[in-house]
Every structure is written in C-alpha cells, then in structure tokens.
C-alpha cells in the first residue's frame, strides 16, 4: 500500500500535480476494488499495481495539464468504462461536478460501488449511450468540460462530445500519437458541430515514458439539434 501511494505521489509530482494523503488513500481503495471486481468481470487488462497507477490513474490526470477547469465546473466523461479518466480527475479535483457516462451495465454497477466506497459528493453515474443522453435537456449543452479516452476515432468522438458542451466549454480527447492521422478527417465534424482545435499537447507518462497527445477542443457555437445522430450512426458514418 505504501509503495503504491509513493509511486502515485512521485509520478503525479513529476507532472506538477501534488497529491494529498487522502487522495492517495482514495486511489488505493479504487485500485483494490478494480482488482476485486476484475476477477469476476473484465474491466481492465492492466492489473499490476504499477500499470494501474501509471497507465490508468496518472494517464487520466494528464488532461489537467492542458486545461485547468474553474472551481465548481461541471464535467462529463463519455464511455468512462471502469472510470477513466473521470474518476481520477474527480479524486484530485473534488470541487468539480462529475458525470460518468457508460453504456455497459456491469461497468456502471462497478462505478456506483466505487463512487459510494470513495464517499465523494457530486458524482453521477449514468447508464446509457452518449448519442441518446446528449438529447436530454438535463445533459444537452450543460457541461463546461467533456473528457473521453479510448472510446472512438476523433470525428466520432466529436459527435458524442460537443452536443454536451456549453458554448465556450472544452472537450479533451486523451489520445496516443496516432491522433495525427485522425485530425485531418475531423475538419468537417468540427465545422458542423461547432468546435475548434485549440491545442494539441504532447505528454510523456512518468515511469513508462509512453507518449500521449491531449487534444483540446473549444466549443465555438451551438450544435444543430439533429446531432448526435441515432446510436451507432456516428460510428458507421462519421461526419
Ligand atoms: N474510457 C475508459 C478507459 O479509457 O479505460 C474505457 C475505454 S473502453 C475501450 C470504451 C468504453 O466506452 C466501453 O466501456 C464502452 O462500453 C463505452 N462506450 C462506447 N461507446 C459508447 C457510447 N456511444 N456511449 C456510452 N458509452 C460508450
């Protein structure tokens, strides 16, 4: 337990993020639940403490390097799976209002269990498809920030994410180096949905040295009502 927390603290410190003891304690409890549930349901292929600490927890936190949300901001993590990147972000930025969207029921049960065990206020776990939830008044154009990691190619992700954002809000796609190939194909989606690439930040993960690209997109205007299209359509016919 001590080594796990020290590894996390050092790796976060290398990115300029300072982790308090209570945050490390939450990460450790989250790690234990992830391993426990993973024995019954397939939540992650990474189970070694070092891999979970760096490739899930620290990797999730890198998005805070490209954009620092204001206190009280409302964020949504789309296709969060076992909670990445949304839950690590919420552990470090408890002042943010967090909504986690996931379409697989078992993952949602896991997320509800973790959110309860970590005893954090303002974590909402929603079971459903981004394409449907983005049309509900409670979610449409209501977030200051959207996040997504390992869910879909960028043109598809833009159709999932931009409808959730207020004008002036930001979407961060947590990607690998291959995003350079997705960017040229994203121009039409950005135009149609109302977005603009503000920055692409390269980050190397501490310890493993893996390269990451954080794509920061600003929502520049309202998204037309017809988007996102029906579930599965953005994936089959990207804009
Ligand atoms: N973001 C997590 C991570 O980085 O570890 C999970 C990645 S996993 C490869 C993709 C997840 O997105 C799956 O759990 C899947 O069920 C979910 N997902 C894919 N498309 C979705 C959609 N349209 N709406 C909601 N969830 C979706």
Boltz pocket constraint, residues with backbone or C-beta under 6 A from the ligand:
constraints:
  - pocket:
      binder: B
      contacts: [[A, 78], [A, 79], [A, 80], [A, 81], [A, 82], [A, 83], [A, 84], [A, 85], [A, 101], [A, 102], [A, 103], [A, 104], [A, 107], [A, 128], [A, 129], [A, 130], [A, 131], [A, 148], [A, 149], [A, 150], [A, 151], [A, 160]]
      max_distance: 6.0
